[in-house]
Amino acid sequence: MAFIEFRDVVKKFDGVAVLDGVNLKIEKGEFVCIIGHSGTGKSVTLKHIVRLLSPTSGSVLVDGVDVASCSEDELAGIRRRIGYLFQSGALLAWKTVGENVALPLEESLDLSDEEISRRVRGALEDVDVLSSIDKYPSEISGGMLKRVALARAIVRQTDILLCDEPTSGLDPVTSMTINNLIRRINKERGITSVVVTHDLKGAFAVADKIVLLDGSRVALCATVEDFIKSENPSAREFVAATQGGVL
């Protein structure tokens, strides 16, 4: 059984199917990038893994547990294993970098102040922003904000990392730095990473597999090498677009 699995998932909003029979398997420790044109259900797919959304029909399994139908206690256990990096970063402007990263520990775990401080400093060190621990979000750059948001996503020592457009709004050099950072954390910690992105060049550089959503379904799921060689028309369109930069 795959570590994360979608089985015939349909999601409708006002009767319109955004996902229409999605089947997908992600193995433990993989780095998977989900791509596709705007409106094809990439972020919707991601949100189903942590049950921010529930399918209209079908199943979403995480380590054998159907998150769409499990109990609240089971869901809480699954969510403790998941870090979520939102597109905006979602940092609180009135809290320092350190206080932002500490939030998941204060909200969900019974830890001493000393242990929280140790974990926060460790997470910030992992993403190379420990020196900014006492600064406020308004005092650091966009790239640094994404690093802090990433630190918050991994501070609970999670084993699944979900990222929604982690390089959105960043220049190409900073984007590649963030992509490489997520990849390093994926390998060093053995985390299963699922990243929604429009940055196809970045995805090609770091992903184990590329998942292409088209027509509300998975049009292709392949290694980078096989994706580039694919005769799938949608895949060929995306590969050709890399010559012009980020889609």
C-alpha positions as CSV (number, residue, x, y, z in Angstrom):
1,M,0.0,0.0,0.0
2,A,1.3,3.5,-0.9
3,F,2.0,5.9,1.9
4,I,-0.4,8.5,0.5
5,E,-3.1,7.3,-1.9
6,F,-6.1,8.9,-3.8
7,R,-8.7,6.4,-4.9
8,D,-11.2,7.6,-7.4
9,V,-11.5,11.0,-5.7
10,V,-14.2,13.4,-7.0
11,K,-14.5,16.9,-5.5
12,K,-17.4,19.1,-6.7
13,F,-18.0,22.7,-5.9
14,D,-21.6,23.9,-6.7
15,G,-22.0,20.8,-8.9
16,V,-18.8,21.4,-10.9
17,A,-16.1,18.7,-10.6
18,V,-12.7,20.2,-9.8
19,L,-11.4,16.7,-9.3
20,D,-13.0,14.0,-11.3
21,G,-11.8,10.5,-10.5
22,V,-8.2,11.3,-9.3
23,N,-6.1,8.2,-8.6
24,L,-2.6,8.8,-7.3
25,K,0.0,6.9,-5.2
26,I,2.9,8.5,-3.3
27,E,5.5,6.4,-1.6
28,K,7.1,7.1,1.7
29,G,10.1,9.4,1.4
30,E,9.3,10.6,-2.1
31,F,9.5,14.2,-3.3
32,V,6.5,14.7,-5.6
33,C,5.7,17.9,-7.5
34,I,2.1,18.5,-8.7
35,I,1.8,20.7,-11.8
36,G,-0.9,21.8,-14.1
37,H,-2.6,24.9,-15.5
38,S,-4.5,27.2,-13.1
39,G,-7.8,25.8,-12.0
40,T,-6.9,22.1,-12.5
41,G,-7.2,21.3,-8.8
42,K,-3.6,21.3,-7.6
43,S,-4.2,23.0,-4.3
44,V,-7.5,21.2,-3.9
45,T,-5.7,17.9,-4.2
46,L,-3.2,19.0,-1.6
47,K,-5.9,20.1,0.9
48,H,-7.5,16.7,0.8
49,I,-4.4,15.0,2.3
50,V,-4.8,17.0,5.5
51,R,-8.7,17.1,5.2
52,L,-8.9,20.8,4.8
53,L,-11.3,19.6,2.1
54,S,-13.2,16.3,2.0
55,P,-14.0,14.5,-1.3
56,T,-17.5,14.4,-2.7
57,S,-16.7,10.7,-3.3
58,G,-13.7,8.4,-3.2
59,S,-11.0,7.9,-0.6
60,V,-7.8,9.6,0.5
61,L,-5.5,7.4,2.5
62,V,-2.5,8.5,4.6
63,D,-0.5,5.6,6.0
64,G,-3.5,3.3,5.6
65,V,-6.0,5.7,7.3
66,D,-8.8,7.1,5.2
67,V,-8.7,10.8,6.3
68,A,-12.0,11.5,4.6
69,S,-13.9,9.2,6.9
70,C,-11.7,8.7,10.0
71,S,-12.6,9.8,13.5
72,E,-11.5,13.2,14.9
73,D,-9.0,11.5,17.1
74,E,-7.5,9.6,14.1
75,L,-7.5,12.8,12.1
76,A,-5.7,14.7,14.9
77,G,-3.0,12.0,14.9
78,I,-2.5,12.2,11.2
79,R,-2.4,16.0,11.2
80,R,0.3,15.9,13.9
81,R,2.5,14.2,11.3
82,I,1.9,16.8,8.6
83,G,3.5,20.2,8.1
84,Y,1.8,22.6,5.7
85,L,3.5,25.4,4.0
86,F,0.9,27.8,2.7
87,Q,1.4,29.9,-0.4
88,S,1.3,33.2,1.5
89,G,3.5,31.8,4.3
90,A,0.7,32.8,6.8
91,L,3.0,34.3,9.4
92,L,1.5,36.5,12.1
93,A,2.9,40.0,11.7
94,W,2.7,40.8,15.5
95,K,4.8,37.8,16.5
96,T,8.6,37.4,16.0
97,V,10.1,34.8,13.8
98,G,10.8,32.5,16.8
99,E,7.2,33.0,18.2
100,N,5.7,32.2,14.8
101,V,7.7,28.9,14.5
102,A,6.8,28.0,18.1
103,L,3.0,28.2,17.5
104,P,2.5,24.6,16.4
105,L,4.3,23.3,19.4
106,E,2.4,25.5,21.8
107,E,-1.0,24.6,20.3
108,S,-0.7,20.8,20.0
109,L,2.1,19.4,22.2
110,D,2.7,19.4,26.0
111,L,6.3,20.6,26.0
112,S,8.4,22.6,28.4
113,D,9.5,26.1,27.4
114,E,13.0,24.8,27.2
115,E,12.1,22.0,24.8
116,I,10.0,24.4,22.6
117,S,13.0,26.8,22.4
118,R,15.3,23.9,21.5
119,R,13.0,22.7,18.7
120,V,12.4,26.2,17.3
121,R,16.1,27.0,17.2
122,G,16.8,23.6,15.5
123,A,14.1,24.2,12.9
124,L,15.4,27.7,12.1
125,E,18.9,26.4,11.9
126,D,17.8,23.8,9.4
127,V,16.5,26.5,7.1
128,D,19.4,28.9,7.8
129,V,17.5,31.7,9.5
130,L,18.4,31.3,13.1
131,S,20.0,34.8,13.2
132,S,16.5,36.3,12.5
133,I,14.8,34.6,15.5
134,D,14.0,37.9,17.2
135,K,12.9,39.8,14.1
136,Y,9.4,40.4,12.9
137,P,8.1,39.3,9.5
138,S,8.1,42.9,8.2
139,E,11.8,43.0,8.9
140,I,12.9,40.2,6.6
141,S,12.8,39.5,2.9
142,G,10.3,37.4,0.9
143,G,12.7,34.5,0.6
144,M,13.4,34.6,4.4
145,L,9.7,34.6,5.1
146,K,9.3,31.4,3.1
147,R,12.2,29.8,5.1
148,V,10.5,30.8,8.3
149,A,7.2,29.3,7.2
150,L,9.1,26.2,6.2
151,A,10.7,26.0,9.7
152,R,7.2,26.3,11.2
153,A,6.0,23.4,9.0
154,I,8.7,21.1,10.1
155,V,9.1,22.1,13.8
156,R,6.9,19.3,15.1
157,Q,9.3,16.8,13.5
158,T,6.6,15.8,11.0
159,D,7.1,13.1,8.4
160,I,4.9,14.6,5.7
161,L,5.5,18.1,4.2
162,L,2.8,19.7,2.0
163,C,3.8,22.9,0.2
164,D,1.4,25.1,-1.8
165,E,3.4,27.2,-4.3
166,P,6.5,27.6,-2.0
167,T,8.3,29.8,-4.6
168,S,5.4,32.0,-5.6
169,G,6.5,35.7,-5.9
170,L,10.2,34.9,-5.6
171,D,12.9,35.6,-8.1
172,P,14.4,32.6,-10.0
173,V,17.6,32.4,-7.8
174,T,15.7,32.5,-4.5
175,S,13.1,30.1,-5.9
176,M,15.8,27.5,-6.6
177,T,17.3,28.1,-3.2
178,I,13.9,27.3,-1.6
179,N,13.4,24.3,-3.8
180,N,16.8,22.9,-2.9
181,L,16.2,23.6,0.8
182,I,12.9,21.6,0.7
183,R,14.8,18.8,-1.1
184,R,17.5,18.8,1.5
185,I,15.0,18.5,4.3
186,N,13.2,15.8,2.4
187,K,16.4,13.7,2.2
188,E,17.9,14.5,5.6
189,R,14.7,13.9,7.6
190,G,13.2,11.2,5.4
191,I,10.1,13.3,4.9
192,T,7.5,12.6,2.3
193,S,7.1,15.9,0.4
194,V,4.2,16.9,-1.9
195,V,4.7,20.3,-3.6
196,V,2.2,22.2,-5.7
197,T,4.1,24.4,-8.1
198,H,4.1,26.4,-11.3
199,D,7.9,26.4,-11.3
200,L,8.5,23.5,-13.7
201,K,12.3,24.1,-14.0
202,G,12.5,23.9,-10.2
203,A,10.4,20.8,-10.1
204,F,12.6,19.1,-12.7
205,A,15.7,19.9,-10.6
206,V,14.4,18.4,-7.3
207,A,11.5,16.1,-7.7
208,D,11.4,12.3,-7.7
209,K,8.1,12.3,-9.6
210,I,6.0,14.8,-11.5
211,V,2.2,14.6,-11.3
212,L,0.4,16.5,-14.1
213,L,-3.2,17.4,-13.5
214,D,-5.3,18.1,-16.6
215,G,-9.0,17.9,-17.2
216,S,-9.6,17.4,-13.4
217,R,-7.6,14.1,-13.5
218,V,-4.1,12.8,-13.3
219,A,-2.9,13.0,-16.9
220,L,0.6,11.7,-16.1
221,C,2.6,10.6,-13.1
222,A,6.2,9.9,-14.0
223,T,9.8,10.4,-13.0
224,V,11.4,13.6,-14.3
225,E,13.2,11.6,-17.0
226,D,10.1,9.9,-18.2
227,F,8.0,13.1,-18.0
228,I,10.5,14.9,-20.3
229,K,10.4,12.0,-22.8
230,S,6.6,11.6,-22.6
231,E,4.4,11.8,-25.7
232,N,1.5,13.0,-23.6
233,P,0.4,16.3,-25.3
234,S,-0.1,18.2,-22.0
235,A,3.3,17.1,-20.8
236,R,4.9,18.1,-24.0
237,E,3.3,21.5,-23.7
238,F,4.8,22.0,-20.2
239,V,8.2,20.8,-21.2
240,A,8.3,23.1,-24.2
241,A,7.2,26.0,-21.9
242,T,10.3,25.6,-19.7
243,Q,12.3,27.2,-22.5
244,G,10.5,30.4,-21.7
245,G,10.9,30.1,-17.9
246,V,8.3,29.6,-15.2
247,L,4.8,28.8,-16.3
